Each structure stands twice: as C-alpha cells, then as structure tokens.
Amino acid sequence: MSLESDRDAYIELLDEAGNWIVGLGIISLTIFPLALPIVALTAILAIPVLLGGLLIAVLAAPVLLVRRALRAGRAPHSGEPDRRYVRTASTRL
C-alpha cells in the first residue's frame, strides 16, 4: 500500500467516525427531554421503598437491642467456666 492510500483510508475512517458522532448527538438531544420525566418518576417511585426500609429498620432496632442486652446478661461470669466448652467424661473426640 502506498502512503496516499493509507492517508485516504485514514481520512475516510475519520469522516465515518464524525458522521456517527453527529448522529448519536442528534439522537441524544432528541431523547433528552424524555429522560427528565423518567428520572423524576423513578425518584418518586423510590420514596415508598426507602420509607418502607426505614420503617423496618426503626421497628427492628429495639428488638435487636433487647436481644443483645439479654445475651449480654446471660454471659458467664469471670470465675465461672463457659459450659459450652467444658470437656466432660461423656464427650468424645
């Protein structure tokens, strides 16, 4: 291939890329007015989901705190061994 044909192929490639970029720009500007209502509707529809999650978290927090407090109250004292890990004669390895 000669230098002239390489240059022509490069110019043709740039011309085609430019045409695609212009076409995509036109399509983007045409569709953009539809994007704003879609974003607004998505935000409005997400509000109940977020509020539901917040409600579940608020209702679950006291239950989890009470469970944690009860478990902390049942913890063995420092002088008393933990019965779950004490080997007895009936346990086998």
Secondary structure, DSSP 4 states (H G I P E B T S, - for coil): --HHHHHHHHHHHHHHHHHHHHHHHHHHHHHHHHHHHHHHHHHHHHHHHHHHHHHHHHHHHHHHHHHHHHHHHTSPPTTSPPGGG---TT---
